[in-house]
Amino acid sequence: METATAPAAPDATAQLRANLHRFVDETDDPAMLQALLTILANTQPVIPLTDEAMRLEDLPPAARAAVEEGLRDIEAGRVRPHAEVWAEVRAEFGHLMP
C-alpha cells in the first residue's frame, strides 16, 4: 500500500527558505553560488516515499547513475567518515546553520 509523504510543516518550510536566503545573501563565493544554481536548475522532482522498498531500476536515470557511482566509490574505498565531512561543512558554513 502506497502512502504519500507528508509535506514539511509550514514553519519548517519557512525556516528552510530563510536559511537558504541567508546563505545566498551572505556568501561572496561565486563558485558556491554557481554550484547552488546548477543544483537547483537540474533537480528532478523528488520521488515520493512509499511503504514498499524502492528498486534501483525504479529511479530516474540520473538518480540511478548517481547511486551506482556511489556504490562503486564504496567498493573502491573512496569514502570518508561522516564526522569528518560534517566537521568541514560546519567549519565552512556553521555561521549559516541554526
TIRO-2110 file (N, C-alpha, C; in Angstrom, 1 decimal):
// TIRO-2110
0.8, -1.2, 0.0, N, 1, A
0.0, 0.0, 0.0, CA, 1, A
0.9, 1.2, 0.0, C, 1, A
0.6, 2.2, -0.9, N, 2, A
1.4, 3.4, -1.0, CA, 2, A
0.9, 4.5, -0.1, C, 2, A
1.8, 5.2, 0.5, N, 3, A
1.3, 6.3, 1.3, CA, 3, A
2.1, 7.6, 0.9, C, 3, A
1.4, 8.7, 0.8, N, 4, A
2.1, 9.9, 0.4, CA, 4, A
3.0, 10.4, 1.5, C, 4, A
4.1, 11.0, 1.2, N, 5, A
4.9, 11.7, 2.2, CA, 5, A
4.3, 13.0, 2.6, C, 5, A
4.2, 13.2, 3.9, N, 6, A
3.6, 14.4, 4.4, CA, 6, A
4.5, 15.6, 4.0, C, 6, A
3.9, 16.7, 3.6, N, 7, A
4.7, 17.9, 3.3, CA, 7, A
5.3, 18.4, 4.6, C, 7, A
6.4, 19.2, 4.4, N, 8, A
7.0, 19.8, 5.6, CA, 8, A
6.1, 20.7, 6.2, C, 8, A
6.1, 20.8, 7.5, N, 9, A
5.3, 21.8, 8.3, CA, 9, A
5.6, 23.2, 7.8, C, 9, A
4.6, 24.0, 7.7, N, 10, A
4.8, 25.4, 7.2, CA, 10, A
5.9, 26.1, 7.9, C, 10, A
6.0, 26.0, 9.2, N, 11, A
7.1, 26.6, 10.0, CA, 11, A
8.5, 26.1, 9.5, C, 11, A
8.6, 24.8, 9.3, N, 12, A
9.8, 24.1, 8.9, CA, 12, A
10.2, 24.6, 7.5, C, 12, A
9.2, 24.7, 6.6, N, 13, A
9.5, 25.1, 5.3, CA, 13, A
9.9, 26.6, 5.3, C, 13, A
9.3, 27.4, 6.1, N, 14, A
9.7, 28.8, 6.2, CA, 14, A
11.1, 28.9, 6.7, C, 14, A
11.5, 28.1, 7.7, N, 15, A
12.8, 28.1, 8.2, CA, 15, A
13.9, 27.7, 7.2, C, 15, A
13.5, 26.7, 6.5, N, 16, A
14.4, 26.2, 5.4, CA, 16, A
14.7, 27.3, 4.4, C, 16, A
13.6, 27.9, 4.0, N, 17, A
13.6, 29.0, 3.0, CA, 17, A
14.5, 30.2, 3.5, C, 17, A
14.3, 30.5, 4.8, N, 18, A
15.0, 31.6, 5.4, CA, 18, A
16.5, 31.3, 5.5, C, 18, A
16.8, 30.0, 5.8, N, 19, A
18.2, 29.6, 5.9, CA, 19, A
18.9, 29.7, 4.5, C, 19, A
18.2, 29.3, 3.5, N, 20, A
18.7, 29.3, 2.1, CA, 20, A
18.9, 30.7, 1.7, C, 20, A
17.9, 31.6, 1.9, N, 21, A
18.1, 33.0, 1.6, CA, 21, A
19.3, 33.6, 2.3, C, 21, A
19.4, 33.3, 3.6, N, 22, A
20.6, 33.8, 4.3, CA, 22, A
21.9, 33.4, 3.8, C, 22, A
21.9, 32.1, 3.4, N, 23, A
23.2, 31.5, 2.8, CA, 23, A
23.5, 32.3, 1.6, C, 23, A
22.5, 32.4, 0.7, N, 24, A
22.8, 33.1, -0.6, CA, 24, A
23.2, 34.6, -0.4, C, 24, A
22.5, 35.2, 0.5, N, 25, A
22.8, 36.6, 0.8, CA, 25, A
24.2, 36.8, 1.4, C, 25, A
24.7, 35.9, 2.2, N, 26, A
25.9, 36.1, 3.0, CA, 26, A
27.1, 35.5, 2.3, C, 26, A
27.0, 34.7, 1.3, N, 27, A
28.2, 34.2, 0.6, CA, 27, A
28.7, 35.1, -0.4, C, 27, A
30.0, 35.2, -0.5, N, 28, A
30.7, 36.0, -1.6, CA, 28, A
31.4, 35.1, -2.5, C, 28, A
31.2, 33.8, -2.4, N, 29, A
31.9, 32.8, -3.2, CA, 29, A
31.1, 32.5, -4.5, C, 29, A
31.6, 33.1, -5.6, N, 30, A
30.8, 32.9, -6.9, CA, 30, A
30.7, 31.4, -7.3, C, 30, A
31.8, 30.6, -7.0, N, 31, A
31.7, 29.2, -7.3, CA, 31, A
30.6, 28.5, -6.5, C, 31, A
30.4, 28.8, -5.3, N, 32, A
29.4, 28.2, -4.4, CA, 32, A
28.0, 28.6, -5.0, C, 32, A
27.9, 29.9, -5.3, N, 33, A
26.6, 30.4, -5.9, CA, 33, A
26.3, 29.6, -7.2, C, 33, A
27.3, 29.5, -8.0, N, 34, A
27.1, 28.8, -9.3, CA, 34, A
26.7, 27.3, -9.1, C, 34, A
27.4, 26.7, -8.1, N, 35, A
27.0, 25.3, -7.8, CA, 35, A
25.6, 25.2, -7.3, C, 35, A
25.2, 26.1, -6.4, N, 36, A
23.8, 26.1, -5.9, CA, 36, A
22.8, 26.3, -7.1, C, 36, A
23.1, 27.2, -8.0, N, 37, A
22.2, 27.5, -9.1, CA, 37, A
22.2, 26.2, -10.0, C, 37, A
23.3, 25.6, -10.2, N, 38, A
23.3, 24.3, -11.0, CA, 38, A
22.5, 23.3, -10.4, C, 38, A
22.6, 23.1, -9.1, N, 39, A
21.8, 22.1, -8.4, CA, 39, A
20.3, 22.4, -8.5, C, 39, A
20.0, 23.6, -8.3, N, 40, A
18.5, 24.0, -8.3, CA, 40, A
18.0, 23.8, -9.7, C, 40, A
18.8, 24.2, -10.7, N, 41, A
18.3, 24.1, -12.1, CA, 41, A
18.2, 22.7, -12.6, C, 41, A
18.9, 21.8, -12.0, N, 42, A
19.0, 20.4, -12.5, CA, 42, A
18.3, 19.4, -11.6, C, 42, A
17.6, 19.9, -10.6, N, 43, A
17.0, 19.0, -9.7, CA, 43, A
15.7, 18.4, -10.3, C, 43, A
15.6, 17.1, -10.3, N, 44, A
14.4, 16.4, -10.7, CA, 44, A
13.4, 16.3, -9.6, C, 44, A
12.2, 16.2, -9.9, N, 45, A
11.2, 16.1, -8.8, CA, 45, A
11.5, 15.0, -7.9, C, 45, A
11.2, 15.2, -6.6, N, 46, A
11.5, 14.2, -5.6, CA, 46, A
10.6, 13.0, -5.8, C, 46, A
11.1, 11.9, -5.6, N, 47, A
10.4, 10.6, -5.7, CA, 47, A
9.7, 10.4, -4.4, C, 47, A
8.3, 10.3, -4.4, N, 48, A
7.7, 10.1, -3.1, CA, 48, A
8.0, 8.8, -2.5, C, 48, A
8.2, 8.8, -1.2, N, 49, A
8.5, 7.6, -0.5, CA, 49, A
7.2, 6.7, -0.3, C, 49, A
7.4, 5.5, -0.4, N, 50, A
6.2, 4.6, -0.2, CA, 50, A
6.6, 3.5, 0.9, C, 50, A
5.6, 2.7, 1.2, N, 51, A
5.8, 1.7, 2.2, CA, 51, A
6.6, 0.5, 1.6, C, 51, A
6.6, 0.5, 0.3, N, 52, A
7.3, -0.6, -0.4, CA, 52, A
8.8, -0.2, -0.7, C, 52, A
9.7, -1.1, -0.7, N, 53, A
11.1, -0.8, -1.0, CA, 53, A
11.2, -0.4, -2.4, C, 53, A
12.0, 0.7, -2.6, N, 54, A
12.2, 1.2, -4.0, CA, 54, A
13.4, 0.4, -4.6, C, 54, A
13.2, 0.0, -5.8, N, 55, A
14.2, -0.7, -6.5, CA, 55, A
15.1, 0.3, -7.3, C, 55, A
16.4, 0.0, -7.5, N, 56, A
17.3, 0.8, -8.2, CA, 56, A
16.7, 1.1, -9.6, C, 56, A
16.2, 0.1, -10.2, N, 57, A
15.7, 0.3, -11.6, CA, 57, A
14.4, 1.2, -11.7, C, 57, A
13.8, 1.5, -10.5, N, 58, A
12.7, 2.4, -10.5, CA, 58, A
13.1, 3.9, -10.5, C, 58, A
14.4, 4.1, -10.2, N, 59, A
14.9, 5.5, -10.2, CA, 59, A
15.0, 6.1, -11.5, C, 59, A
14.9, 7.5, -11.6, N, 60, A
15.2, 8.1, -12.9, CA, 60, A
16.6, 7.9, -13.3, C, 60, A
17.0, 7.9, -14.6, N, 61, A
18.3, 7.5, -15.0, CA, 61, A
19.4, 8.3, -14.3, C, 61, A
19.3, 9.6, -14.1, N, 62, A
20.3, 10.4, -13.4, CA, 62, A
20.5, 9.9, -12.0, C, 62, A
19.4, 9.7, -11.3, N, 63, A
19.5, 9.2, -9.9, CA, 63, A
20.1, 7.8, -9.8, C, 63, A
19.7, 7.0, -10.7, N, 64, A
20.3, 5.6, -10.8, CA, 64, A
21.8, 5.7, -11.0, C, 64, A
22.2, 6.5, -11.9, N, 65, A
23.6, 6.7, -12.2, CA, 65, A
24.4, 7.2, -11.0, C, 65, A
23.8, 8.1, -10.3, N, 66, A
24.5, 8.7, -9.1, CA, 66, A
24.6, 7.6, -8.0, C, 66, A
23.6, 6.8, -7.8, N, 67, A
23.6, 5.7, -6.8, CA, 67, A
24.7, 4.7, -7.2, C, 67, A
24.7, 4.3, -8.5, N, 68, A
25.7, 3.3, -8.9, CA, 68, A
27.1, 3.9, -8.8, C, 68, A
27.3, 5.2, -9.1, N, 69, A
28.6, 5.8, -8.9, CA, 69, A
29.0, 5.7, -7.4, C, 69, A
28.1, 6.0, -6.5, N, 70, A
28.3, 5.9, -5.1, CA, 70, A
28.7, 4.5, -4.6, C, 70, A
28.0, 3.5, -5.1, N, 71, A
28.3, 2.2, -4.8, CA, 71, A
29.7, 1.8, -5.3, C, 71, A
30.1, 2.2, -6.5, N, 72, A
31.4, 1.9, -7.0, CA, 72, A
32.5, 2.6, -6.1, C, 72, A
32.2, 3.8, -5.6, N, 73, A
33.1, 4.5, -4.7, CA, 73, A
33.3, 3.7, -3.4, C, 73, A
32.2, 3.2, -2.9, N, 74, A
32.3, 2.4, -1.7, CA, 74, A
33.1, 1.2, -1.9, C, 74, A
32.9, 0.5, -3.0, N, 75, A
33.6, -0.7, -3.3, CA, 75, A
35.1, -0.4, -3.4, C, 75, A
35.4, 0.7, -4.0, N, 76, A
36.8, 1.1, -4.2, CA, 76, A
37.5, 1.8, -3.0, C, 76, A
36.7, 1.9, -2.0, N, 77, A
37.3, 2.5, -0.7, CA, 77, A
37.4, 4.0, -0.8, C, 77, A
36.7, 4.7, -1.7, N, 78, A
36.7, 6.1, -1.8, CA, 78, A
35.6, 6.7, -1.0, C, 78, A
35.8, 6.6, 0.3, N, 79, A
34.8, 7.1, 1.3, CA, 79, A
35.5, 7.9, 2.4, C, 79, A
34.7, 8.7, 3.1, N, 80, A
35.2, 9.5, 4.2, CA, 80, A
34.2, 9.4, 5.3, C, 80, A
34.7, 9.4, 6.6, N, 81, A
33.8, 9.3, 7.7, CA, 81, A
32.8, 10.5, 7.7, C, 81, A
31.6, 10.2, 8.1, N, 82, A
30.6, 11.2, 8.2, CA, 82, A
31.0, 12.4, 9.1, C, 82, A
31.6, 12.1, 10.2, N, 83, A
32.0, 13.1, 11.2, CA, 83, A
33.1, 14.0, 10.5, C, 83, A
34.0, 13.5, 9.7, N, 84, A
35.0, 14.3, 9.1, CA, 84, A
34.4, 15.3, 8.1, C, 84, A
33.4, 14.8, 7.3, N, 85, A
32.8, 15.6, 6.3, CA, 85, A
32.0, 16.7, 7.0, C, 85, A
31.2, 16.4, 8.0, N, 86, A
30.4, 17.4, 8.7, CA, 86, A
31.3, 18.4, 9.4, C, 86, A
32.5, 18.0, 9.9, N, 87, A
33.4, 19.0, 10.5, CA, 87, A
33.8, 20.0, 9.5, C, 87, A
34.0, 19.6, 8.3, N, 88, A
34.4, 20.6, 7.2, CA, 88, A
33.2, 21.5, 6.9, C, 88, A
32.0, 20.9, 6.8, N, 89, A
30.8, 21.7, 6.5, CA, 89, A
30.6, 22.7, 7.6, C, 89, A
30.7, 22.3, 8.9, N, 90, A
30.5, 23.2, 10.0, CA, 90, A
31.5, 24.3, 10.0, C, 90, A
32.8, 24.0, 9.7, N, 91, A
33.8, 25.0, 9.7, CA, 91, A
33.6, 26.0, 8.6, C, 91, A
33.1, 25.6, 7.4, N, 92, A
32.9, 26.5, 6.3, CA, 92, A
31.5, 27.2, 6.4, C, 92, A
30.5, 26.5, 6.9, N, 93, A
29.1, 27.1, 6.8, CA, 93, A
28.4, 27.2, 8.1, C, 93, A
29.1, 26.9, 9.2, N, 94, A
28.5, 26.9, 10.5, CA, 94, A
27.7, 28.1, 10.9, C, 94, A
28.2, 29.2, 10.4, N, 95, A
27.6, 30.5, 10.7, CA, 95, A
26.2, 30.6, 10.1, C, 95, A
25.9, 29.7, 9.1, N, 96, A
24.6, 29.7, 8.4, CA, 96, A
23.6, 28.7, 9.0, C, 96, A
24.1, 27.9, 9.9, N, 97, A
23.3, 26.8, 10.5, CA, 97, A
22.6, 27.3, 11.8, C, 97, A
21.4, 26.8, 12.0, N, 98, A
20.7, 27.2, 13.3, CA, 98, A
21.4, 26.6, 14.5, C, 98, A
END
